[in-house]
Amino acid sequence: MGSYFKIAWRNIWRNKRRSIITISSILFALFFALIMRAFQLGSYNNMVSNIVEAYTGYIQIHTDSYWEDKSINKALTYNNDILKKIQNTSGVKNAIPRLENFCLVSTGNTTKGAMVTGIDPELENSMTNLSEKLIKGEMLKSDDRAVIVAEQLAKFLNIDINDTIVLLGQGYHGVSAYDKLPVKGIIHFPSPELDNLMIYMPLKNAQYMFSCQNKITSISVNIDDLNDLKKISATIKNNLDTKTYEVMTWDELLPVLDQQIKSDSAGGIIMLLILYMIIGFGVFGTVMMMITERKREFAVMIAVGMSRFKLIFILFIEMIYIGLLGILSGITVSIPIILLGYYNPIPITGEMGQSLIDFGLEPIMPIAWKLGYFINQSISVAVIILIAIVFPIGSILKLNINNALKG
């Protein structure tokens, strides 16, 4: 058996140019497929991390119908038992309470609408890494009477740390809500939409300001594995009273983002299929050329007593060698570029960059680093190679020895 592998390896390099062309076609097919998919998945991860991981969470629990108008009047009664029940659910990474309401924020003669969010600073930081987004000042503490403001909002209001802002809005059941608070810190969100909107204050202070003692508007949940999203969501629903609470996953919370990712992914898969079809025909053409050139050789080997099935087995090994060399070369060449893009996302400027900002996304071209797409694309190329083997098998089985020897 070992001699077959040696013969197959030597056969590959008898015609180095032909073998290198075939290996190169597989290399470039896999290289472009990996780079294309890495950029696609990177852009999806960027969308999700900018909005889902940074703010909404993968799962959100609130009162029934709250999400329709996000009214503070539909706040839910909060206690530690509910939070512990959710946190103890298998697969839940962390769960955090929030009290959110729209307010006018003012300083001097400048006023703008903002989303004021009451948080438990420690729990919030465990989920959204808020302290890592801090660019000035200090992180909030639970007993602070202060706020932290998003960077672009702070620039619009022309404020800095230790400056004072005035908040004015409507609290629970129409009660007037207002406060005058110092700015303790300034944070930067990758999402321009959040960076123009967000103000954080300690939960107790927000509950007092909005007359919402012992109430919150939502509980946001992050999970360990996105693949378990539906399972975890179903478990939480079973543990809560669905007549009182509504449990929504991120794709239900943000249907536009979900549809945008799905439609773009479908377009990317079509482009990959077209690429594979082109490369498949290239590999098939090279195989046809190889078989045509070697018909006389095959006829001689069969004539001197070699079984056709043994000859087919040797050709099969040859194609496997070529395929493996092409796949390994493609992965080897693509890894440095993917790693470079993963650690150093390409910034997008000009009109395209502005359009991404308008959509609420960070203007960069990130690259994803996941084992999954390396495996999937390698399998796809391997399938093309296996399909290409069908032709030489058929040619050898139908080979007319006399005609081949005369030719």
Sine and cosine of phi, psi and omega as CSV:
sin_phi,cos_phi,sin_psi,cos_psi,sin_omega,cos_omega
0.00,0.00,-0.63,0.77,-0.01,-1.00
-0.89,0.46,-0.51,0.86,0.00,-1.00
-0.91,0.41,-0.53,0.85,0.03,-1.00
-0.89,0.45,-0.65,0.76,0.00,-1.00
-0.92,0.38,-0.61,0.79,0.04,-1.00
-0.91,0.41,-0.69,0.72,0.02,-1.00
-0.88,0.47,-0.69,0.72,0.00,-1.00
-0.88,0.48,-0.67,0.74,0.00,-1.00
-0.90,0.44,-0.66,0.75,0.02,-1.00
-0.92,0.38,-0.62,0.79,0.01,-1.00
-0.87,0.49,-0.59,0.80,-0.01,-1.00
-0.85,0.52,-0.69,0.72,-0.13,-0.99
-1.00,-0.07,0.11,0.99,0.14,-0.99
-0.92,0.39,-0.59,0.81,0.10,-1.00
-0.86,-0.51,1.00,0.06,-0.12,-0.99
-0.89,0.45,-0.64,0.77,-0.06,-1.00
-0.88,0.47,-0.72,0.69,-0.02,-1.00
-0.89,0.45,-0.69,0.72,-0.02,-1.00
-0.91,0.40,-0.66,0.75,0.00,-1.00
-0.91,0.42,-0.62,0.79,0.04,-1.00
-0.88,0.47,-0.70,0.71,0.00,-1.00
-0.91,0.42,-0.73,0.69,0.02,-1.00
-0.89,0.47,-0.64,0.76,-0.02,-1.00
-0.91,0.42,-0.62,0.78,0.01,-1.00
-0.90,0.44,-0.64,0.77,0.05,-1.00
-0.93,0.36,-0.67,0.74,0.02,-1.00
-0.84,0.55,-0.78,0.63,-0.06,-1.00
-0.94,0.35,-0.56,0.83,0.05,-1.00
-0.87,0.49,-0.76,0.65,-0.02,-1.00
-0.93,0.36,-0.63,0.78,0.01,-1.00
-0.86,0.52,-0.78,0.62,-0.02,-1.00
-0.92,0.39,-0.59,0.81,0.03,-1.00
-0.90,0.43,-0.69,0.72,0.00,-1.00
-0.92,0.40,-0.70,0.71,0.00,-1.00
-0.89,0.45,-0.70,0.72,-0.01,-1.00
-0.88,0.48,-0.73,0.68,-0.04,-1.00
-0.93,0.35,-0.57,0.82,0.02,-1.00
-0.89,0.45,-0.67,0.74,0.04,-1.00
-0.91,0.42,-0.67,0.74,0.00,-1.00
-0.88,0.47,-0.81,0.59,-0.03,-1.00
-0.90,0.43,-0.55,0.84,0.07,-1.00
-0.89,0.45,-0.66,0.75,0.02,-1.00
-0.92,0.40,-0.60,0.80,0.04,-1.00
-0.92,0.39,-0.69,0.72,0.03,-1.00
-0.87,0.49,-0.60,0.80,0.02,-1.00
-0.91,0.42,-0.69,0.73,0.04,-1.00
-0.86,0.50,-0.73,0.69,-0.06,-1.00
-0.92,0.38,-0.72,0.69,-0.04,-1.00
-0.92,0.38,-0.57,0.82,0.02,-1.00
-0.88,0.47,-0.56,0.83,-0.13,-0.99
-0.89,-0.46,-0.80,0.60,-0.12,-0.99
-0.94,0.33,-0.86,0.51,-0.04,-1.00
-0.93,0.37,-0.52,0.85,-0.06,-1.00
-0.98,0.18,-0.33,0.94,-0.08,-1.00
-0.54,-0.84,-0.92,0.40,-0.19,-0.98
-0.93,0.36,-0.51,0.86,-0.13,-0.99
0.99,0.11,0.30,-0.95,-0.01,-1.00
-0.97,0.25,-0.44,0.90,0.05,-1.00
-0.70,-0.71,0.61,-0.79,0.05,-1.00
-0.73,-0.68,0.69,-0.73,0.04,-1.00
-0.91,-0.41,0.78,-0.63,0.05,-1.00
-0.48,-0.88,0.01,-1.00,0.04,-1.00
-0.94,0.33,0.42,-0.91,-0.01,-1.00
-0.85,0.53,0.76,-0.65,0.04,-1.00
0.97,0.23,0.05,1.00,0.03,-1.00
-0.87,0.49,-0.65,0.76,-0.13,-0.99
-0.91,0.42,-0.35,0.94,-0.04,-1.00
-0.91,0.41,-0.70,0.71,-0.03,-1.00
-0.81,-0.58,-0.09,1.00,0.05,-1.00
0.79,0.61,0.69,0.72,0.00,-1.00
-0.99,0.10,0.69,-0.72,0.03,-1.00
-0.91,0.41,-0.33,0.95,0.05,-1.00
-0.92,0.39,-0.25,0.97,0.03,-1.00
-0.97,-0.23,0.44,0.90,0.04,-1.00
-0.91,0.41,0.48,-0.88,-0.01,-1.00
-0.97,-0.25,0.48,-0.88,0.04,-1.00
-0.95,0.33,0.78,-0.63,-0.13,-0.99
-0.95,-0.31,0.72,-0.70,0.16,-0.99
-0.51,-0.86,0.30,-0.95,-0.08,-1.00
-0.91,0.41,-0.42,0.91,-0.01,-1.00
-0.89,0.46,-0.67,0.74,0.02,-1.00
-0.90,0.44,-0.71,0.70,-0.03,-1.00
-0.90,0.44,-0.68,0.73,0.00,-1.00
-0.91,0.42,-0.62,0.79,0.01,-1.00
-0.87,0.48,-0.64,0.77,0.01,-1.00
-0.96,0.28,-0.69,0.72,-0.03,-1.00
-0.90,0.44,-0.48,0.88,-0.01,-1.00
-0.99,0.10,-0.02,1.00,0.05,-1.00
-0.94,0.34,0.74,-0.67,-0.01,-1.00
-0.86,0.51,0.77,-0.64,0.01,-1.00
0.99,-0.11,-0.21,0.98,0.02,-1.00
-0.99,0.15,0.81,-0.59,-0.01,-1.00
-0.99,0.13,-0.76,0.65,0.08,-1.00
-0.33,-0.94,0.36,-0.93,0.02,-1.00
-0.67,-0.74,0.71,-0.71,-0.08,-1.00
-0.73,-0.68,0.65,-0.76,0.06,-1.00
-1.00,0.08,0.54,-0.84,0.06,-1.00
-0.62,-0.78,0.53,-0.85,0.16,-0.99
-0.85,-0.53,0.93,-0.36,-0.11,-0.99
-0.90,-0.43,0.64,-0.77,0.07,-1.00
-0.35,-0.94,0.52,-0.85,0.00,-1.00
-0.99,0.11,0.68,-0.73,0.00,-1.00
-0.64,-0.77,0.29,-0.96,0.22,-0.97
-1.00,-0.05,0.74,-0.67,0.04,-1.00
-0.90,-0.43,0.71,-0.70,-0.13,-0.99
-0.68,-0.73,0.58,-0.82,0.16,-0.99
-0.53,-0.85,0.82,-0.57,-0.08,-1.00
0.89,0.46,-0.80,-0.60,0.00,-1.00
-0.99,-0.17,0.13,0.99,-0.06,-1.00
-0.97,-0.25,0.75,-0.66,-0.01,-1.00
-0.69,-0.72,0.60,-0.80,0.03,-1.00
-0.46,-0.89,0.47,-0.88,0.09,-1.00
-0.97,0.24,0.61,-0.80,-0.01,-1.00
-0.53,-0.85,0.37,-0.93,0.09,-1.00
-1.00,-0.10,0.93,-0.37,0.02,-1.00
-1.00,-0.04,0.82,-0.58,-0.08,-1.00
-0.84,-0.55,0.87,-0.50,0.09,-1.00
-1.00,0.08,0.78,-0.62,-0.11,-0.99
-0.72,-0.69,0.38,-0.93,0.28,-0.96
-1.00,0.01,0.95,-0.31,-0.16,-0.99
-0.80,0.59,-0.67,0.75,-0.03,-1.00
-0.93,0.37,-0.73,0.69,0.01,-1.00
-0.91,0.42,-0.67,0.74,0.00,-1.00
-0.88,0.48,-0.66,0.75,-0.02,-1.00
-0.92,0.39,-0.53,0.85,0.02,-1.00
-0.92,0.38,-0.42,0.91,-0.04,-1.00
-0.99,-0.14,-0.76,0.65,-0.13,-0.99
-0.96,-0.27,0.03,1.00,-0.02,-1.00
0.78,0.62,0.76,0.65,-0.08,-1.00
-0.88,0.48,-0.59,0.81,-0.03,-1.00
-0.90,0.44,-0.51,0.86,0.02,-1.00
-0.95,0.30,-0.36,0.93,0.02,-1.00
-1.00,0.05,-0.12,0.99,-0.02,-1.00
-0.95,0.32,0.84,-0.55,0.00,-1.00
-0.94,-0.33,-0.28,0.96,0.05,-1.00
-0.53,-0.85,0.50,-0.86,0.10,-0.99
0.98,0.20,-0.48,-0.88,-0.10,-1.00
-0.78,-0.63,0.33,-0.94,0.04,-1.00
-0.97,0.26,0.49,-0.87,0.02,-1.00
-0.93,0.37,0.44,-0.90,0.19,-0.98
-0.89,-0.45,0.35,-0.93,-0.12,-0.99
-0.86,0.51,-0.52,0.85,-0.07,-1.00
-0.98,-0.18,0.18,0.98,0.01,-1.00
-0.95,0.32,0.55,-0.84,0.25,-0.97
-0.94,-0.35,0.97,0.23,-0.07,-1.00
-0.35,-0.94,0.10,-1.00,-0.01,-1.00
-0.72,-0.70,0.34,-0.94,0.27,-0.96
-0.88,-0.48,0.61,-0.79,-0.18,-0.98
-0.85,-0.53,0.61,-0.79,0.05,-1.00
-0.91,0.41,0.53,-0.85,-0.17,-0.98
-0.86,0.51,-0.78,0.62,-0.05,-1.00
-0.91,0.41,-0.58,0.82,0.07,-1.00
-0.91,0.42,-0.66,0.75,0.03,-1.00
-0.89,0.45,-0.62,0.78,0.04,-1.00
-0.91,0.41,-0.65,0.76,0.02,-1.00
-0.89,0.46,-0.65,0.76,-0.01,-1.00
-0.99,0.14,-0.15,0.99,-0.02,-1.00
0.84,0.54,0.78,0.63,0.00,-1.00
-0.84,-0.54,0.33,-0.95,0.04,-1.00
-0.68,-0.73,-0.01,-1.00,0.02,-1.00
-0.88,0.48,0.56,-0.83,-0.03,-1.00
0.97,0.23,-0.11,0.99,0.15,-0.99
-0.96,0.27,0.28,-0.96,-0.06,-1.00
-0.91,-0.41,0.66,-0.75,0.09,-1.00
-0.87,-0.50,0.41,-0.91,0.04,-1.00
-0.93,-0.37,0.77,-0.64,0.01,-1.00
-0.93,-0.35,0.70,-0.71,-0.01,-1.00
-0.64,-0.77,0.82,-0.58,0.00,-1.00
-0.33,-0.95,-0.29,-0.96,-0.01,-1.00
-0.89,-0.45,0.79,-0.61,-0.04,-1.00
-1.00,-0.03,-0.39,-0.92,-0.08,-1.00
-0.90,0.44,0.81,-0.59,0.00,-1.00
0.82,0.57,0.64,0.77,0.14,-0.99
0.99,0.11,0.08,1.00,0.02,-1.00
-0.92,0.38,0.66,-0.75,0.03,-1.00
-0.91,0.42,0.70,-0.72,-0.01,-1.00
-0.83,-0.56,0.83,-0.55,0.00,-1.00
-0.41,-0.91,0.42,-0.91,0.04,-1.00
-0.24,-0.97,0.34,-0.94,0.03,-1.00
-0.79,-0.61,0.92,-0.39,-0.20,-0.98
-0.72,-0.69,0.55,-0.84,0.06,-1.00
-0.98,0.19,0.42,-0.91,0.05,-1.00
-1.00,-0.02,0.89,-0.46,-0.03,-1.00
-1.00,-0.05,-0.44,0.90,-0.03,-1.00
-0.35,-0.94,0.31,-0.95,0.05,-1.00
-0.81,-0.59,0.75,-0.66,-0.04,-1.00
-0.88,-0.48,0.41,-0.91,0.04,-1.00
-0.89,-0.45,0.81,-0.59,0.10,-0.99
-0.98,-0.18,0.67,-0.74,0.11,-0.99
-0.86,0.51,-0.57,0.82,0.02,-1.00
-0.98,0.21,0.89,-0.46,0.01,-1.00
-0.86,0.51,-0.53,0.85,0.01,-1.00
-0.88,0.47,-0.73,0.68,0.04,-1.00
-0.94,0.35,-0.57,0.82,-0.05,-1.00
-0.93,0.37,-0.32,0.95,0.03,-1.00
-0.99,-0.14,0.05,1.00,-0.26,-0.97
-0.76,-0.65,-0.51,0.86,-0.33,-0.94
-1.00,-0.03,0.68,-0.73,0.19,-0.98
-0.73,-0.68,0.75,-0.66,0.02,-1.00
-0.92,-0.40,0.60,-0.80,0.13,-0.99
-0.60,-0.80,0.35,-0.94,0.04,-1.00
-0.85,0.53,0.56,-0.83,-0.10,-1.00
-0.86,0.52,-0.69,0.72,-0.03,-1.00
-0.87,0.49,-0.65,0.76,0.01,-1.00
-0.91,0.41,-0.66,0.76,0.02,-1.00
-0.91,0.42,-0.66,0.75,0.02,-1.00
-0.89,0.46,-0.62,0.78,0.03,-1.00
-0.93,0.37,-0.71,0.71,-0.04,-1.00
-0.89,0.46,-0.66,0.75,-0.05,-1.00
-1.00,-0.08,0.16,0.99,-0.01,-1.00
0.82,0.57,0.69,0.73,-0.05,-1.00
-0.86,-0.51,0.78,0.63,-0.02,-1.00
-0.85,0.52,0.75,-0.66,0.02,-1.00
0.89,0.47,0.44,0.90,0.03,-1.00
-0.78,-0.63,0.47,-0.88,0.10,-1.00
-0.65,-0.76,0.30,-0.95,0.03,-1.00
-1.00,-0.03,-0.46,0.89,-0.04,-1.00
-0.31,-0.95,0.31,-0.95,0.18,-0.98
-0.86,-0.52,0.86,-0.50,0.00,-1.00
-0.99,-0.15,0.65,-0.76,-0.12,-0.99
-0.81,-0.58,0.75,-0.67,0.18,-0.98
-0.95,-0.30,0.50,-0.87,-0.09,-1.00
-0.83,-0.55,0.27,-0.96,-0.03,-1.00
-0.97,0.25,-0.64,0.77,-0.10,-1.00
-0.71,-0.70,0.87,-0.50,-0.02,-1.00
-0.87,0.49,-0.46,0.89,0.01,-1.00
-0.91,0.41,-0.34,0.94,-0.01,-1.00
-0.99,-0.11,0.21,0.98,-0.11,-0.99
-0.82,0.57,-0.79,0.61,-0.06,-1.00
-0.90,0.43,-0.64,0.77,-0.02,-1.00
-0.90,0.43,-0.71,0.70,-0.01,-1.00
-0.92,0.40,-0.66,0.75,0.02,-1.00
-0.87,0.50,-0.69,0.73,0.01,-1.00
-0.90,0.43,-0.63,0.78,0.01,-1.00
-0.90,0.44,-0.69,0.73,0.01,-1.00
-0.90,0.44,-0.66,0.75,0.03,-1.00
-0.87,0.49,-0.64,0.77,0.00,-1.00
-0.92,0.38,-0.45,0.89,-0.04,-1.00
-1.00,0.01,-0.15,0.99,-0.03,-1.00
-0.87,-0.49,0.35,-0.94,0.07,-1.00
-0.98,0.19,0.96,-0.27,-0.08,-1.00
-0.94,0.34,-0.21,0.98,0.09,-1.00
-0.97,0.25,-0.43,0.90,0.00,-1.00
-0.98,-0.18,-0.67,0.75,-0.10,-0.99
-0.94,-0.34,0.57,-0.82,0.10,-0.99
-0.91,-0.41,0.78,-0.63,0.01,-1.00
-0.94,-0.34,0.87,-0.50,-0.06,-1.00
-0.82,-0.58,0.67,-0.74,0.10,-1.00
-1.00,0.07,0.23,-0.97,-0.12,-0.99
-0.88,0.48,-0.56,0.83,0.00,-1.00
-0.95,0.33,-0.39,0.92,0.11,-0.99
-0.99,0.15,-0.55,0.83,0.04,-1.00
-0.94,0.34,-0.60,0.80,-0.08,-1.00
-0.79,-0.61,0.93,0.36,-0.08,-1.00
-0.90,0.44,-0.53,0.85,0.00,-1.00
-0.91,0.41,-0.70,0.71,0.03,-1.00
-0.89,0.45,-0.67,0.74,0.00,-1.00
-0.88,0.47,-0.72,0.70,0.01,-1.00
-0.92,0.39,-0.59,0.81,0.02,-1.00
-0.89,0.45,-0.68,0.73,0.01,-1.00
-0.91,0.41,-0.71,0.71,-0.03,-1.00
-0.90,0.44,-0.69,0.72,-0.03,-1.00
-0.93,0.37,-0.63,0.77,0.02,-1.00
-0.93,0.37,-0.62,0.78,0.03,-1.00
-0.90,0.44,-0.65,0.76,0.02,-1.00
-0.89,0.45,-0.65,0.76,0.06,-1.00
-0.90,0.44,-0.63,0.78,0.02,-1.00
-0.91,0.41,-0.63,0.78,0.02,-1.00
-0.91,0.41,-0.63,0.78,0.05,-1.00
-0.88,0.47,-0.67,0.74,0.03,-1.00
-0.89,0.45,-0.63,0.78,0.04,-1.00
-0.91,0.41,-0.64,0.77,0.03,-1.00
-0.89,0.46,-0.66,0.75,0.04,-1.00
-0.89,0.46,-0.69,0.72,0.03,-1.00
-0.87,0.50,-0.70,0.71,-0.01,-1.00
-0.92,0.38,-0.56,0.83,0.05,-1.00
-0.90,0.44,-0.69,0.73,0.01,-1.00
-0.89,0.46,-0.75,0.66,-0.01,-1.00
-0.92,0.40,-0.59,0.81,0.03,-1.00
-0.87,0.50,-0.70,0.72,0.04,-1.00
-0.91,0.42,-0.58,0.82,0.05,-1.00
-0.90,0.43,-0.71,0.70,0.03,-1.00
-0.91,0.42,-0.67,0.74,-0.01,-1.00
-0.88,0.47,-0.65,0.76,0.02,-1.00
-0.90,0.44,-0.64,0.76,0.03,-1.00
-0.91,0.42,-0.65,0.76,0.03,-1.00
-0.90,0.43,-0.67,0.74,0.04,-1.00
-0.87,0.50,-0.69,0.72,0.02,-1.00
-0.89,0.46,-0.66,0.75,-0.01,-1.00
-0.90,0.44,-0.69,0.72,-0.01,-1.00
-0.92,0.39,-0.66,0.75,0.00,-1.00
-0.89,0.46,-0.68,0.73,-0.01,-1.00
-0.92,0.38,-0.46,0.89,-0.14,-0.99
-0.96,-0.27,0.23,0.97,-0.03,-1.00
-0.87,0.49,-0.68,0.73,-0.01,-1.00
-0.90,0.44,-0.66,0.75,0.03,-1.00
-0.87,0.49,-0.71,0.71,0.00,-1.00
-0.89,0.45,-0.64,0.77,-0.02,-1.00
-0.90,0.44,-0.65,0.76,0.00,-1.00
-0.90,0.43,-0.70,0.72,-0.03,-1.00
-0.89,0.45,-0.65,0.76,0.03,-1.00
-0.93,0.36,-0.62,0.79,-0.04,-1.00
-0.91,0.42,-0.55,0.83,-0.03,-1.00
-1.00,0.06,0.05,1.00,0.16,-0.99
0.88,-0.47,0.00,1.00,0.02,-1.00
-0.96,0.27,0.70,-0.71,0.05,-1.00
-0.92,0.40,0.62,-0.79,0.04,-1.00
-0.87,0.49,-0.59,0.81,-0.04,-1.00
-0.94,0.34,-0.55,0.84,0.09,-1.00
-0.92,0.39,-0.63,0.78,0.04,-1.00
-0.90,0.44,-0.67,0.75,0.05,-1.00
-0.88,0.47,-0.65,0.76,0.00,-1.00
-0.89,0.46,-0.66,0.75,0.02,-1.00
-0.90,0.44,-0.70,0.72,0.03,-1.00
-0.89,0.46,-0.62,0.79,0.05,-1.00
-0.87,0.50,-0.71,0.71,0.02,-1.00
-0.89,0.45,-0.65,0.76,0.03,-1.00
-0.84,0.54,-0.74,0.67,-0.02,-1.00
-0.92,0.40,-0.58,0.82,0.05,-1.00
-0.91,0.42,-0.68,0.73,0.06,-1.00
-0.85,0.53,-0.75,0.66,-0.02,-1.00
-0.88,0.48,-0.69,0.73,0.00,-1.00
-0.89,0.46,-0.72,0.69,0.00,-1.00
-0.89,0.45,-0.67,0.74,0.04,-1.00
-0.88,0.48,-0.68,0.74,0.00,-1.00
-0.91,0.40,-0.70,0.72,-0.02,-1.00
-0.91,0.41,-0.74,0.67,-0.01,-1.00
-0.90,0.44,-0.62,0.78,0.03,-1.00
-0.91,0.41,-0.67,0.74,0.01,-1.00
-0.89,0.47,-0.69,0.73,0.02,-1.00
-0.91,0.41,-0.69,0.72,-0.02,-1.00
-0.88,0.48,-0.68,0.74,-0.02,-1.00
-0.94,0.33,-0.58,0.82,-0.09,-1.00
-0.99,0.17,-0.48,0.87,-0.09,-1.00
-0.85,0.53,-0.74,0.67,0.00,-1.00
-0.86,0.51,-0.64,0.77,-0.01,-1.00
-0.93,0.36,-0.67,0.74,0.00,-1.00
-0.91,0.42,-0.68,0.74,0.03,-1.00
-0.90,0.44,-0.63,0.77,0.02,-1.00
-0.88,0.47,-0.71,0.71,0.02,-1.00
-0.94,0.34,-0.49,0.87,0.00,-1.00
-0.92,0.39,-0.69,0.72,-0.02,-1.00
-1.00,0.04,-0.31,0.95,0.00,-1.00
-0.71,-0.70,0.98,0.22,-0.01,-1.00
-0.84,0.55,0.59,-0.80,-0.04,-1.00
-0.98,0.21,0.85,-0.52,0.03,-1.00
-0.95,0.30,0.60,-0.80,0.02,-1.00
-0.93,-0.36,0.82,-0.58,-0.02,-1.00
-0.89,-0.45,-0.04,-1.00,0.07,-1.00
0.95,0.32,-0.45,-0.89,-0.08,-1.00
-0.91,0.42,-0.62,0.79,0.00,-1.00
-0.90,0.43,-0.67,0.74,0.04,-1.00
-0.89,0.46,-0.65,0.76,0.01,-1.00
-0.92,0.40,-0.60,0.80,0.01,-1.00
-0.90,0.43,-0.60,0.80,0.06,-1.00
-0.92,0.40,-0.64,0.76,0.05,-1.00
-0.88,0.47,-0.66,0.75,0.02,-1.00
-0.88,0.47,-0.51,0.86,0.05,-1.00
-0.99,0.13,-0.04,1.00,0.00,-1.00
0.99,0.11,0.41,0.91,-0.03,-1.00
-0.88,-0.47,0.46,-0.89,0.04,-1.00
-0.94,0.34,0.74,-0.67,-0.08,-1.00
-0.98,0.19,0.94,0.33,0.05,-1.00
-0.66,-0.75,0.29,-0.96,0.11,-0.99
-0.92,-0.39,1.00,0.04,-0.02,-1.00
-0.98,0.18,0.35,-0.94,0.05,-1.00
-0.85,-0.52,0.71,-0.71,0.01,-1.00
-1.00,0.09,0.54,-0.84,0.06,-1.00
-0.85,-0.53,1.00,-0.10,-0.04,-1.00
-0.67,-0.74,0.66,-0.75,0.02,-1.00
-0.91,0.41,-0.53,0.85,-0.10,-0.99
-0.82,0.57,-0.73,0.68,-0.07,-1.00
-0.97,0.25,-0.40,0.92,0.13,-0.99
-0.90,0.44,-0.70,0.71,0.00,-1.00
-0.91,0.41,-0.73,0.68,-0.05,-1.00
-0.88,0.47,-0.71,0.71,-0.03,-1.00
-0.94,0.33,-0.57,0.82,0.05,-1.00
-0.90,0.43,-0.66,0.75,0.04,-1.00
-0.89,0.45,-0.65,0.76,0.01,-1.00
-0.87,0.49,-0.70,0.71,0.02,-1.00
-0.91,0.41,-0.64,0.77,0.02,-1.00
-0.88,0.47,-0.62,0.79,0.04,-1.00
-0.90,0.44,-0.65,0.76,0.04,-1.00
-0.87,0.50,-0.68,0.73,-0.01,-1.00
-0.90,0.43,-0.67,0.75,0.01,-1.00
-0.90,0.44,-0.61,0.79,0.05,-1.00
-0.91,0.41,-0.62,0.78,-0.01,-1.00
-0.91,0.42,-0.41,0.91,-0.01,-1.00
-0.94,0.34,-0.39,0.92,-0.05,-1.00
-0.85,0.53,-0.63,0.78,-0.06,-1.00
-0.89,0.45,-0.78,0.63,0.02,-1.00
-0.89,0.46,-0.54,0.84,0.04,-1.00
-0.89,0.46,-0.74,0.67,0.02,-1.00
-0.89,0.45,-0.62,0.78,-0.02,-1.00
-0.91,0.42,-0.66,0.75,-0.02,-1.00
-0.94,0.33,-0.64,0.77,0.01,-1.00
-0.90,0.43,-0.54,0.84,-0.03,-1.00
-0.99,-0.11,0.02,1.00,-0.12,-0.99
-0.89,0.46,0.80,-0.61,0.09,-1.00
-1.00,-0.04,0.92,-0.39,-0.13,-0.99
-0.89,0.45,-0.72,0.70,-0.04,-1.00
-0.87,0.50,-0.75,0.66,-0.01,-1.00
-0.89,0.46,-0.67,0.74,-0.03,-1.00
-0.91,0.42,-0.64,0.77,0.01,-1.00
-0.93,0.37,-0.60,0.80,0.03,-1.00
-0.93,0.36,-0.60,0.80,-0.03,-1.00
-0.93,0.37,0.00,0.00,0.00,0.00
